Amino acid sequence: MNLAEIKAAKPLAPPARGLGHLIGAMFRQVALNPFNLGFALAMPVLMYLMFGANQEYSSYSVGSGNVAAQVLVSMTLFGVLLSSASFGASVSLERAQGVGRLYALTPLSATWQIVGRLVASVGVSSLVILVTYLVGHFTGAQMSGSAWVVTAILVMICSALASAIGFGCGFALRSDGAYAATSAVIVLSAFGAGMTIPLDQMGEFFQRLAPWTPLWGVNEIVIRPLFGWDGFTPNMVLSFLGWTGAFMALAIWGLRRDTGR
């Protein structure tokens, strides 16, 4: 029996078979773990309560909302980015435990494995955004109705970049370096993109550097519903898509390297 006859008798399963099970398992892994979910929820909520709620400047008007709402969106984004990146980097522990070899026995291709994990991560992010925005709503954050919805959707979409960063570092590096590398990329990029200190308060060098940092695009995109779309440029979307694609490609390369051994 030749190869063609074998394939005809035993056709290969579709490369996306089992994708739904993977998404559900990855989502439950975080949602049902009180430590993982607690960190994901506590980070943005605490940061907002510290810097946005019940401050002297909280009620000042900003665009279509107030300062508390601006801080809410920014801190939600930062917290979601940190938790999503941590979720992505957790694959390094699976690699160390040999779980990746079990996935290699399933029909799921490397690309679909990454897609499944990414969808699960975005699902967790939507849960975090919902809780954080509810806290903001009851503690003085004010935005127009459309701004509440659009900023939440944009933060959820932009969390895919942080997941990609985590996956890229998690699959490309060993477990002892993946978390450190992921945190370094997120924290340094957040500073360089003006998420912690406004760019107009930085020097000219950092203002020129900001558009080349991974988080510049998402930071600019999510606040547009508050400040208006007049300052929007296609470079913001290109930055988001380019960096997400680069880290996803790194993750797929690392996964194929593991399963190809």
C-alpha positions in Angstrom: 0.0 0.0 0.0 1.5 3.3 -1.1 1.2 6.7 0.6 -1.8 7.8 -1.6 -3.7 4.7 -0.7 -3.0 5.1 3.0 -4.3 8.7 2.9 -7.4 7.6 1.0 -8.1 4.9 3.6 -7.3 7.1 6.6 -8.0 10.7 5.6 -6.3 13.3 7.8 -8.5 15.2 10.2 -9.0 18.9 9.6 -6.2 21.0 11.2 -8.8 23.0 13.2 -10.5 19.9 14.7 -10.8 20.3 18.4 -10.4 24.1 18.4 -13.5 24.6 20.4 -12.4 22.2 23.1 -9.0 24.0 23.3 -10.6 27.4 23.6 -12.9 26.2 26.4 -10.1 24.4 28.3 -7.9 27.5 28.1 -10.6 29.8 29.2 -11.6 27.6 32.1 -7.9 27.3 33.1 -7.9 31.0 34.0 -11.6 31.7 34.8 -11.8 28.9 37.3 -8.4 29.5 38.9 -9.0 32.1 41.7 -5.3 33.1 41.7 -5.1 33.7 37.9 -8.5 35.4 37.8 -7.9 37.4 41.0 -4.7 38.9 39.5 -6.4 39.7 36.2 -9.3 41.5 38.0 -7.4 43.1 40.8 -4.7 44.7 38.7 -6.9 47.1 36.6 -9.4 47.7 39.4 -6.8 48.7 42.0 -4.9 50.9 39.6 -8.1 52.7 38.7 -9.1 53.2 42.3 -5.7 54.5 43.2 -5.3 57.0 40.4 -8.8 57.7 39.0 -11.5 57.4 41.6 -12.3 60.0 44.3 -9.4 62.3 43.3 -9.6 66.1 43.2 -9.3 66.0 39.4 -11.7 63.0 38.8 -14.7 65.1 37.8 -12.8 67.4 35.4 -14.2 67.2 31.9 -12.1 65.5 29.2 -13.5 65.1 25.8 -16.8 63.1 26.0 -16.2 62.1 29.6 -14.2 63.1 32.7 -10.7 62.4 34.0 -11.9 59.4 36.0 -13.1 57.8 32.8 -9.8 58.6 31.0 -7.9 56.9 33.9 -10.4 54.0 33.8 -9.8 53.3 30.2 -6.0 53.6 30.5 -5.7 51.5 33.6 -8.1 48.9 32.2 -5.9 48.7 29.1 -2.7 48.4 31.1 -4.2 45.8 33.5 -5.6 43.8 30.6 -2.3 43.9 28.8 -0.4 42.6 31.8 -2.9 39.8 32.5 -3.1 38.8 28.8 0.6 38.7 28.4 1.0 36.7 31.6 -1.7 34.3 30.3 0.3 33.9 27.0 3.6 33.4 28.7 2.2 30.6 30.8 2.7 28.3 27.8 6.4 28.2 28.8 5.4 26.1 31.8 3.5 23.7 29.5 6.6 23.4 27.4 8.8 22.6 30.4 6.3 20.0 31.5 6.1 18.4 28.1 2.4 19.2 27.5 3.3 20.5 24.0 4.1 17.0 22.9 0.6 15.9 23.8 -0.8 18.7 21.6 1.4 17.4 18.8 -0.6 14.2 18.8 -3.8 16.0 18.1 -5.1 17.2 14.7 -4.6 20.8 15.7 -1.9 22.6 13.7 0.5 25.0 15.3 -1.4 28.0 13.9 -4.8 26.8 15.1 -3.3 26.1 18.6 -2.1 29.7 18.8 -5.5 31.0 17.5 -7.4 29.0 20.1 -5.3 30.3 22.9 -5.7 33.8 21.6 -9.5 33.6 21.5 -9.5 32.2 25.0 -7.3 35.1 26.2 -9.6 37.7 24.6 -12.5 36.0 26.3 -10.8 36.4 29.7 -10.0 40.0 28.8 -13.7 40.7 28.1 -14.6 39.4 31.6 -11.9 41.7 33.2 -13.2 44.7 31.2 -16.8 44.1 32.3 -15.9 44.0 36.0 -13.5 47.0 35.8 -16.0 49.1 33.9 -18.8 48.2 36.4 -16.5 49.4 39.2 -15.8 52.6 37.3 -19.4 53.2 36.6 -20.3 53.2 40.3 -17.3 55.2 41.4 -17.7 58.4 39.3 -16.3 57.6 35.9 -18.5 59.3 33.3 -18.5 58.8 29.5 -21.1 59.0 26.7 -23.0 55.8 26.1 -21.1 55.1 22.9 -17.7 55.7 24.5 -18.4 53.1 27.2 -19.2 50.5 24.5 -16.5 51.4 22.0 -13.6 51.8 24.4 -14.5 48.4 25.9 -14.5 46.7 22.5 -11.2 48.4 21.6 -9.5 47.3 24.8 -10.7 43.8 24.2 -9.4 43.7 20.6 -6.1 45.4 21.6 -5.5 42.7 24.3 -4.7 40.4 21.4 -1.3 42.2 21.1 -0.4 41.4 24.7 -1.4 37.8 24.2 0.8 37.6 21.2 3.7 39.1 23.1 3.2 36.4 25.8 2.9 33.6 23.3 6.0 34.8 21.4 8.1 34.9 24.5 6.6 31.8 26.0 7.2 29.6 22.9 10.6 31.1 22.0 12.2 31.2 25.4 12.7 28.8 28.3 10.2 29.0 31.2 12.7 30.8 33.4 13.1 33.7 30.9 9.7 33.9 29.3 7.9 35.7 32.1 10.8 38.1 32.6 11.0 38.9 28.9 7.2 39.3 28.6 7.1 41.7 31.6 10.0 43.7 30.3 8.4 44.2 26.9 5.0 45.2 28.4 6.4 47.6 31.1 9.1 49.2 29.0 6.7 49.6 26.0 4.0 51.1 28.3 6.5 53.7 29.5 7.7 54.4 26.0 4.2 54.6 24.5 3.1 57.2 27.1 0.8 55.0 29.1 2.3 55.9 32.4 3.6 59.5 31.7 2.0 61.6 28.9 4.3 61.9 25.9 4.0 65.7 25.9 5.7 65.6 29.3 8.7 63.6 27.9 11.7 64.8 26.0 11.9 65.0 22.2 13.8 61.7 22.0 11.1 59.7 23.7 8.4 61.4 21.7 10.1 60.4 18.5 10.7 56.8 19.8 7.1 56.3 21.0 5.5 55.4 17.6 8.1 52.5 17.2 7.2 50.9 20.5 4.8 47.9 20.6 2.1 49.5 22.7 2.0 53.0 21.1 -0.8 52.1 18.6 -3.1 50.4 21.1 -2.6 53.2 23.6 -3.6 55.8 21.0 -6.5 53.8 19.6 -8.4 53.1 22.9 -8.7 56.7 24.0 -10.0 58.0 20.6 -13.7 57.5 21.6 -13.0 59.9 24.5 -10.9 62.5 22.8 -12.4 62.3 19.3 -11.2 60.7 16.1 -9.6 63.8 14.6 -6.2 62.8 15.8 -6.5 59.2 14.5 -3.9 58.1 11.9 -3.6 54.8 10.0 -0.2 54.3 11.6 -1.9 53.5 14.9 -3.6 50.5 13.3 -0.5 49.5 11.4 1.5 49.6 14.6 -1.1 47.3 16.3 -1.3 44.8 13.4 2.4 44.8 12.7 3.6 44.1 16.3 0.8 41.5 16.8 1.7 39.8 13.6 5.4 39.8 14.4 4.9 38.2 17.9 2.4 35.7 16.5 4.9 34.6 13.9 7.5 34.2 16.6 5.0 32.1 18.6 4.2 29.9 15.7 7.9 29.4 14.9 8.6 28.4 18.5 5.6 26.0 18.6 6.6 24.3 15.3 10.2 24.0 16.6 8.9 22.2 19.7 6.5 19.9 18.0 8.9 19.2 15.1 11.6 17.6 17.4 
